Amino acid sequence: MGKMEIAPRPDIPFKYSLARLEKEFVRTGNAQGWMHTDTPLLLAVSGGSDSVAMLWLFSLFRNKNLVVAHLDHGIRGEEGKGDASFVASLSARFGVRCICESLPVPSLLQKGESLEDGARRIRYRFLEETAKEEGAWGIGVAHTSDDSAETFLHNLFRGTGVRGLSGIPEKRGPVFRPLLKYSREFLRELLRLYGIPWREDSTNEDTAYLRNRIRNMLIPLVEREINSSARKHILGAAGDLAFFRGQEEKMQESLLNLASVSLPFCSYACPLPFLRRLDAETTAVFLRGAGRALGLKALARERTEKLAELLNKDDPWCFQWQSSMYVFSSFPFVTWVDPVILNGLDPSGITVPLEGIQGTFEWNNWQFSWKREKPAEVSVGWMQAVLPCTGEIQLFSLSEMQNHRDTWALPWGRHIFPVLRSGSFEWVPFWGRRSPAGVIPSGEEVVRIQSRVLHITAEKGKEYGL
């Protein structure tokens, strides 16, 4: 569908005029990259004034391949259902297809997760999944300059680095924010002037939430009693710090790539001695970068400092970053591990008959392929081994092996790291040392086994072969 036609209104101030709005809209769309794309754009619309303004502007100035996405969080009962109905009706009025879904967010919270954090996590997962299904170029969200100022203060008070003080970025990953230059009040006045309705979310007035106290109490107090331009100055400081955030992210990428090692079932791993050589400031930069790279919630300053202190501890330790990520240290590695790895696998042993010439088998996300051969020597390596062929392979967890302390295997994973036994020969994939294991009498068969381990995380669901 083309642009929605609205006649010019001489009674409307110039800053709210369609001519000015269109010019700014096109400039923002070109800068963010979505203005002329032919692929769909997914717009996250809650029904509040900010997202309704975003939908209205897109319906006016770029009404092609738009899809509205709305999630009822199951928190506000009939009020939430009313929002969904309103968004569906408004989308139809503007000629935009709407996808509405309802989820019981309170019952989907992870252990230790607040309702606010859980709702955000589930909402963005819904948006990302919907965008993927629609083949969308990106996801438009209606954050304003007020949101950016509130985020600055929220992060400042909880303790953060430059990442948390650089405001909300206009575009990051698939998410773009076309309204960041506008204030919430500007958008509300715009909707009033053009007669566009919106919904009020009663939870926005609930001072039990820190962000609401900052929005409804702190910022008005500061503007009234200290400086009426405080919001503008906060945004200016955030803009300045955005430069340093960019510099820090480049440094983080270099450090993470330099230190990275590939270990089974680890979302990220690096040598402990590497981290101990960094100074305190660089260590904090590294840890913030690891969290950012893994898509984790940013740690408060005091928790970042606590994690940095643990790096100097010689004994093994565990640090819970969030419910879906643990950090383990056991010399010589520091590892980031999703707890689904620790809790979702069965360490019970199995016996695999070697029937035929070749075959495959699996155990706890380890995949093995085998083939009978007739070489003269038995040997073991990191991911393949040549063992005597006894007609079967016994497979059990490393924790059941008497001499498992002779390997470099990490303590947290010994119940899910495999040991393969054939006759009197044992092989520990990945962690077993490369060494010849003996000579086979002439004419006797051996079996060559190759292994592959899948790296999985609960949030990302990605698989990597080592």
Secondary structure by P-SEA (a helix, b strand, c coil): cccccccccccccccccaaaaaaaaaaaaaaacccccccbbbbbccccaaaaaaaaaaacccccbbbbbbbcccccaaaaaaaaaaaaaaaaaabbbbbbbbccccccccccccaaaaaaaaaaaaaaaaaaaacccbbbbbccaaaaaaaaaaaaaacccccccccccccccccccccccccaaaaaaaaaaabbbbbbcccccccccaaaaaaccaaaaaaaccccaaaaaaaaaaaaaaaaaaaaaaaaaaaaaaaccccccccbbbbaaaaaaccaaaaaaaaaaaaaaaccccccaaaaaaaaaaccccccccccccccbbbbbcccbbbbbccccccccccbbbbbbbcccccccccccbbbbbbbbbcccccccccccccccccbbbbbccccccccccccccccccccbbbbbccccccccccccccccccccccbbbbbbbbbbbbbbccccccccc
